[in-house]
């Protein structure tokens, strides 16, 4: 074996090991696997709380499905699109006063959407919380605090949902201020 082959072998072995480690690490994190209840179950176990019973699981699954079906992200409506275009056009025209007016209009529309999202999230979280037994809730609060429990409940709603974050955006929609 020559010197070049001697140097290549450890690098090849290292590359293979790194690939395997990344694969195992990704699987261990549970990426894309499990049910919507998996995180809650794990947190209950960490907190030393009683496991969910089958009735609780069914009630939570039903609430999760209903919430997700009723709150699917949508593309901006025509009023929001018009406000975004108005805002962008005012900026491109260099008209500060028109941009401020359009920004106020856009912010109002976005505020209405955020308020509706927060109301839906609150109703869902309260419904999910009502399914848990008091000893489960107490264990979660003792381990993670009130805010931790709220994050756990929000995680049931799914990615992009969560207290204070709104319902998320539809894929392909643009952030505020981008007229394109």
C-alpha positions in Angstrom: 0.0 0.0 0.0 1.5 3.4 -1.0 1.4 6.6 1.1 -1.6 8.1 -0.8 -3.7 5.0 -0.1 -2.7 5.1 3.6 -4.0 8.6 3.9 -7.2 8.0 1.9 -8.4 5.1 4.0 -8.8 7.0 7.3 -10.7 9.8 5.5 -13.0 7.3 3.8 -13.7 5.6 7.1 -14.3 8.9 8.8 -16.7 10.0 6.0 -18.7 6.7 6.4 -18.8 7.1 10.2 -20.0 10.7 9.9 -22.7 9.6 7.5 -23.9 6.8 9.7 -23.8 9.1 12.8 -25.9 11.7 11.1 -28.4 9.1 10.0 -28.7 7.6 13.5 -28.9 11.1 15.1 -31.7 12.1 12.8 -33.7 9.0 13.5 -33.1 9.4 17.2 -34.6 12.9 17.1 -37.8 11.4 15.7 -37.9 13.7 12.8 -41.1 13.3 10.9 -42.2 10.3 12.9 -44.8 9.7 15.6 -48.2 11.1 16.2 -49.2 14.6 17.2 -49.5 13.4 20.8 -46.0 12.0 20.9 -44.5 15.2 22.4 -47.2 15.4 25.1 -46.7 11.8 26.0 -42.9 12.3 26.2 -43.3 15.4 28.4 -45.8 13.6 30.7 -43.3 10.8 31.1 -40.4 13.3 31.9 -42.7 15.1 34.4 -43.6 11.8 36.1 -47.3 12.3 35.3 -49.7 9.6 34.5 -49.8 8.4 30.9 -52.8 9.4 28.7 -55.5 6.8 28.7 -57.2 5.7 25.5 -60.2 8.1 26.0 -57.9 11.0 26.4 -55.9 10.1 23.3 -59.1 9.8 21.3 -60.4 13.1 22.6 -57.1 14.9 21.9 -56.8 13.3 18.4 -60.3 14.5 17.6 -59.6 18.0 18.9 -56.3 18.2 16.9 -57.9 17.0 13.7 -60.8 19.5 14.1 -58.4 22.4 14.8 -56.0 21.6 12.0 -58.9 21.2 9.5 -60.5 24.5 10.6 -57.3 26.5 10.6 -55.3 25.5 7.6 -53.0 28.3 6.4 -54.4 30.2 3.5 -52.9 32.6 1.0 -53.5 36.3 1.7 -56.9 37.5 0.7 -57.5 40.1 -1.9 -57.6 43.0 0.6 -54.3 42.0 2.0 -52.8 41.5 -1.4 -54.0 45.0 -2.4 -52.6 46.5 0.8 -49.3 44.9 0.2 -49.2 46.1 -3.4 -50.2 49.6 -2.3 -47.4 49.6 0.3 -44.8 48.3 -2.1 -45.8 50.8 -4.8 -45.6 53.7 -2.4 -42.1 52.7 -1.3 -41.0 52.3 -5.0 -42.5 55.7 -5.7 -40.6 57.2 -2.8 -43.8 58.4 -1.2 -43.3 58.2 2.5 -46.8 59.5 3.4 -48.5 57.0 1.1 -46.3 54.2 2.5 -47.2 55.0 6.1 -50.9 55.1 5.2 -50.6 51.7 3.4 -48.6 50.3 6.3 -51.4 51.3 8.7 -54.0 49.6 6.5 -51.8 46.4 6.1 -51.1 46.3 9.8 -54.8 46.5 10.6 -55.6 43.6 8.3 -52.8 41.6 9.8 -53.9 42.4 13.3 -57.4 41.1 12.5 -55.9 37.8 11.2 -53.6 37.5 14.3 -56.5 38.1 16.6 -58.6 35.4 14.9 -55.6 33.1 15.1 -55.1 33.7 18.8 -58.8 33.2 19.6 -58.7 29.8 17.8 -55.5 28.8 19.5 -56.9 29.7 22.9 -60.0 27.7 22.3 -58.0 24.7 21.2 -55.6 24.9 24.1 -58.4 25.2 26.6 -60.1 22.2 25.0 -56.9 20.2 25.1 -56.2 21.2 28.7 -59.8 20.1 29.7 -58.9 16.6 28.5 -55.9 16.2 30.8 -56.5 15.1 34.4 -55.6 17.5 37.2 -52.6 15.3 38.3 -51.2 15.3 34.7 -51.6 19.1 34.5 -50.0 19.5 37.9 -47.0 17.3 36.9 -46.5 19.3 33.7 -46.6 22.6 35.5 -44.3 21.4 38.3 -41.7 20.3 35.7 -42.1 22.9 33.0 -43.9 25.8 34.5 -47.0 27.6 33.1 -45.3 28.7 30.0 -43.9 25.3 29.3 -47.3 23.8 29.6 -48.7 26.4 27.2 -45.9 25.5 24.7 -46.7 21.8 25.0 -50.4 22.5 24.4 -49.5 24.7 21.4 -47.3 21.9 20.0 -50.4 19.8 19.6 -51.8 22.3 17.1 -48.9 21.5 14.8 -46.0 23.2 13.1 -46.5 26.9 12.5 -49.1 27.2 15.2 -48.5 28.4 18.7 -49.4 31.0 21.2 -48.4 34.4 20.0 -47.2 33.2 16.6 -50.5 33.1 14.8 -51.5 30.3 12.4 -48.4 30.6 10.1 -48.3 31.4 6.5 -49.3 29.4 3.5 -46.3 28.2 1.6 -45.4 30.7 -1.1 -47.0 33.7 0.6 -44.7 36.7 1.2 -43.9 38.4 4.4 -45.3 41.9 5.2 -43.9 44.7 3.1 -42.9 42.5 0.1 -45.1 43.6 -2.8 -44.1 40.8 -5.1 
